[in-house]
Amino acid sequence: MKNLGIKISLYINYFVFAILLNSVGIVILKSQKNYGVDEVQASILEAFKDMPIAIVSFFIASFLPRIGYKKAMLAGLALVSFACIAMYFGNSFDTAKLLFATVGVSFALIKVSVYSLIGTVTENQKQHNALMSSIEGVFMIGIALAYFLFPAFNNENNPDSWLNVYWFLALLSMLSFAFLLFTKFEKQEEIPGADIADDFSQMFKLMARMLIIVFVISAFLFVMIEQGIMSWLPTFNTKVLHLPENVSIMMASILAISLAIGRITAGIITKKINWIWVLTGCIASAMLIVIFVLPKTVGLEVKDINSLADIPLIGFAFPLVGLFIAPIYPLLNSVVLSALPKKLHSPMTGLIVVFSALGGTLGSRTIGYLFKNEGPENAFYFTLIPMILLLISFFILKKLTAKNEI
């Protein structure tokens, strides 16, 4: 298969960072219990993760092709290896902030590189859609693994036992580094501008296009929904369903598994059905779950829960919202990237990462505020507002990209 080594490398790197990035919800829960912080204080971890992603992406995405995508990804993997080891020895809320700041910086390098390389190893929009969706699907599998990986190292009789997971994550990062180091990258990156200043200006020129304006708003809204739910689902399971800590974390894996299935499936479906109808059906279904399923979950009477098998079936229903919101992000990204020349994929990815990071931070902070002030049983209802706005944005994007579709 053409470019097989590069594609495998992209999958592995994204998988590693899926575990690291989305452990934030678990660490939010552990920080409240182990480090004595409240919900609002704990939610700052999302900002320590997302703001470095936004800042680094903004400043380096446009000229990253000059550095080289392989070098950038190797640097990211090396940084998180050291950060994981530091978290084990630091064992404090401040060290957790440092960990996620480092993960954020590293992921900015990884994501811009991965998204830009997708354009170089695919030949048309359908291939781009399929590879983008499958890579994001693997990302969600990594997230799902995190919800089982952390409980596997967690012993409720030893509050520090969960930190052993960071030795495993450091080793995983090092193995990914080694595989990438020996992967041959034959195709040269396309440079967006004449020099570094021109590279940087390309990002601002992109922001003047109506297509890009509508897209970044859409990306912002989606990540606000996804991260808001994902980061706070373990806490929701603990405080509303009254599940034991390990069961709460594993229960949240259902959302990640749903997201993985949804994204991989979307790559297949969009080969036959236009993306606009796939996304419209998805967002409508997600809204119906929030409106009709969530109230039954909130009112659930839970007794004697020691494992996933003890939870009533309705308790599994709300996390299935991930099945329907899953295709939105990769398909939106693929639609807009496919509408642009390949030399602009790196600066465009910078914008994607910046606004995704901002959306993730705002989503988590908002849900954290609502958990504290409106009650954990009511917080997720507010996701209906960005869902409605997102639905409107789909049809605007469809009109703006229609002439670029093949």
N, C-alpha and C positions, 0 to 999 in steps of 0.2 A: 504493500500500500504506500502511495506517495506521501512523503513527509511523516511517516509513521513514528519515527523517533521523536520528532518535535512534538507531535500530538500527544504522545504518551507523557512526555515531560510536562506539557501544559496541564494534563489531567492530574498528574502526581502533585505538582506544585499547588494547584488550586485545592486539592484534597487536604493537604497539610494545613493550609491557611483557613480552610473551612472549620477545622477543629479548633484552631487557636482563636479565630475571630469570634466564633459563636459560642465559645465557652463563657462569654461575658455574662449571659443570663445566669449561669451556674455560679460564677464568681460573685455576682450581685447577691445571690441567695446566701452564699458562704460568708460574704463580708458582713451581712446583717447579723449572722449568727456568731461568727468568730471574732470580728473586729469591732463590734458594737456600733455600727453606723445605721442610720434609718434609711427609708426607701429613697428619699430625695438625694441624700448624700451618696448612697450606693449607685444611683443612676448616673453619677458623674463619670463612672468607668466607661460608659458608652461614648462620652465626649472625649475622653483620653484616647479611645480607640479611633473614633471617626474624625476628629479635628486634624490629627497628623496626616491621615489619609487625604483629607481635603487640601491641606496646605502643601504637602509634598507633591501631590498630583498636579496642583495648579502651577507650581514653579518648575517642575522637571518634565512633565508629560510631553510638552512640545518639542524639547530637544533630546529626549531619551533615545531616539533612533541614532543620534550621533555617538552616544555612549555605548549603545549595543544592548539589545534586550537580554541576551544571555548573561552578560556581566551584571546587569541590574537585578536579575532574578537570583543570581548567586549571592550578591550582596544582601538581599532580603533574607534569604535562607540562613546565612551566617549570623545575621543580627538576631533573629528569633531564637536560634540555638542558644546563644549566650543569655538572652532574656529569660528563657525558660529555666535555665540553671540558676539565674539570679533570683527568680521567684521562689524557688525551693529554699534557698538560704535566707532570703529576706523575710518571708512569711509575715507580711503586714499589708495594710490597705495602701500605704504609699508605694510599696513594691508592686502591688497589683496595678496601680496607676502607671508605673514605669513600664511594666510588662505590656500593657495594652497600647501605650504610646509607641513602644518599639514595634509591636505587631502592626500598628497603624502605618508607621513609616515604611515598613517592609512590604506590607500588602499593597501600598501605593505603587511600589516598583513592580510587584508581581502582576497586579491587575492591568496596569497600563501595558505591560509587556505581553500578557496573554491575549488581551483584546486586540491589540495591534497585530500580533502574529496570526490570529484567526483569519484576518483579511489576506495575509500573504500565502496561506496554505489552502485557501478555498477559491473557487473559480466563479461562482455565481451566488445569487441571493439565497436559493434553496439550500445550497451546501453551507452557506454562512449561517442560516437559520438553524440547520441541523446540528452543526458543530457547536455553535453558541449554546443551544439548548442542552446538548449532552454534557458539555463542560460544566454548565451551571447545575445540571442534574447531579454530576459527580460531586460538586461542591456541597449539595444538599445531603448526599450520602455521608460526606465527612461530618456535616453538622449532626446527623442522626447518630453517627458513631460516638461523637462527643458525649451525648446524653447517656451512653452506656459505659463509655471509657472512664468518666469521672466517678460514677458510683462504684465501679469495679475497684478503684483505689481508695474509696471512702469508707472509713469505719467510724460509726457514730460514737463509739467509745473512746476514739482517739481523734481529737479535733484537728490534728496536723497530718493525719494519714493521707488525705486527699492530695497533698503537695507532691507525693511520689509520682503522680501522673506527669509532672513536668520533666522528669528524667526521660520518660517514654517519649514525650513530645520533642525534647531536644534531640534524641536519637533519630526520630522520624525525620526531623528537619535536616539532620546531617546526612542521612541516607538519600534524601531527595537532592541535596547539594551534590553528592557524589554522582548520582545518575545524570543530573543536568550537566555536570562538568565534562562528562564523556559523550554527551550527545552532540552530534555534528549539525551545525546550522549553516546550510549552504547558501540560502538566499539572503542577499543584502537588504537591510532596511531602507525604505524610501524616506528621504529627508524632506520635511514639509516646506522648509524655506531656504534662502540663500546663505544665511548665517544664523547664529543663536538668537540674535535680536529678532530676525525675521521669523524664525521658528516660533518664538513666543507670541509674536503679533498675530500669527495664524489663528491662535485660540480666540483672541478678541474679535477677529474678523468673523469667525464662526458664530460668535454670540450675537452678531448683528442680524443673522438670518432668522426669519420667522419659524422655520422648521426646527431650528436648534432651541429657540426660546420655548416653544411648546413642548419639545421633547424633555428638556431639563426640568421643566415643571412637572411633567409626567413621572420622570424618574424619581424626583424628590418626593412626590406624593406616594409612589409605590413603596419606596424604602421606608418611608414614615410608617406605613401600615405594617409591612413585614417585620421590621425591627421592633416596633412597638409591641407586637404580639409575641414575637419570638423571645425577646429579652425578658419579658415579664410572665411568660407562661409557667415557668417553674414556681414563681412566687404565687401566681394565681392558684396553681394546683395545691400548694401548701396552705394558703390562707382561706380559700373558698371551699375547696374540696376536702381540706384537712387531711391530706395524704402525708405519709412519712417522707422525709427529705429525699431519700434515694428513689422512692417510687415517683415522687414529684418530678425529679429530673428525668427519669426514664420515660415517664408519661409524655414529657415535652418532645421526646424523640418522634412521637407519632406525627407531629407537625412537620418535622424535618423530613421524615420518610415520605409524607404526602407531597411535600415540595419537590423531592427528588423524582418521584413517580410522575408528577404533573409536568415537570420540565422535560424529562426524557420523552414522555408521551407527546408533548407539544411539538417536538422536533419532527415526529412522524406525521402528526395530524396536519401540520401546516404545509406539508407537501401536496395535500389534496384540497384543503379548505383555506380560504384567504384568512390571513392573520387577524383582520378586523373582527370577523365573526367568532373566531376562537376566543379572542380577548373579551369581546362583549358578553359572550356566554359565561366566561369565567368570572368576571366581576359581578355579574348579576347573581350567579350561584353563591359567591362569597357573601354578598349582601343578605341573601335569604338565610344563610347559616347564622349570621350574626343576629338577624331579626327573630328567627323562629327556633333555632337550636340552642343558642346561648342561654336564653331564660330558663330552659329546662335543665341545663348543666348547672347554672347558679343555684337552682332550687333543689339540687340533688342531695339526698340524705345518705351520707357515706358512713358505714360502720365497719370496724375491724378490717382495715386494709393493710395487708402485708406484702402484696405483690400485685402486678398488673392484672392477674387473673381474677382478683377479688373486686375489681372496679366494675360497676354496672355498665352495660353497653353504651348508654347515653353519655357516659363520662368520656367516651372516646370520640364523640361526634364533633365537638367544636374544633379540635386540632385538625380535622379533615378539611378545614377552610384552606389549609395549605395546598391541597390538591388543585384548587381553583385559582388561587392567587399566583401559584408557581409559574405558569407560562408567561406572565405579564412582563417581568423584567428582562429576561433574555430576548424575547421577541421584539420588544420596544428597542432594545439596544441594537439588535440585528437589523431592524428596519431602517434606523437612522444611519448606521455605519454603511449599510449597503447602498445608501443614497449618496454617499460621499466618495471622492477619489481616495485610493488607498493611502496616498501620502498624507492625508488629513486624519487618518484613523488614530494616530497617536495623540494629537492635540484634542480630538473629539473624545477619545477615551478619558483624557484628563478632565474634561468637563463632566463626563458621566460619573467619574469617581468622586469629584468634588461635590456635586449635587446629591449623589447617593449618600455620601458621608454626612452631609448636612441634614438630609432627610432622616437618616438613621438616628442621629443625635437628637433631633427634635422629637422624633417619634418616641424614643425611649424616655426622654425627659418628660414629655407630655403624659405618657402613660404612668410614669412614676409619680408625677404630681397628682393625677387622677386617682391612682391607687390610694394615696395618702388622704386626699381631700374629698373624693366622691365615693370612696370605698372600692375594694378590689372586685366586688361583684358587678359594678357599673362601668368600670374604666373602658372595657373593650367596645362598648356600644358607640363610643366616639369615633371609632374607625370608619363608621358609615359616612362621615363627612368627606374625608379624602377619597373614599371609594366612589362617591357620586361625582366629584370633580375629575377623577381619573377617567371615568366612563365618558365624560364630555370630551376630554382631551384625545381619546382614541379616534374619534371621528374627525377632529381637526387634523390630526397627524395623517389620517388616511387620505384626506384631500390634498395635503401638502406633499405627500410622497407618491401619489398615484402615478405620476409621469415617470417615476424612476423604477417602477416595478416591472419585472420581467416575467 
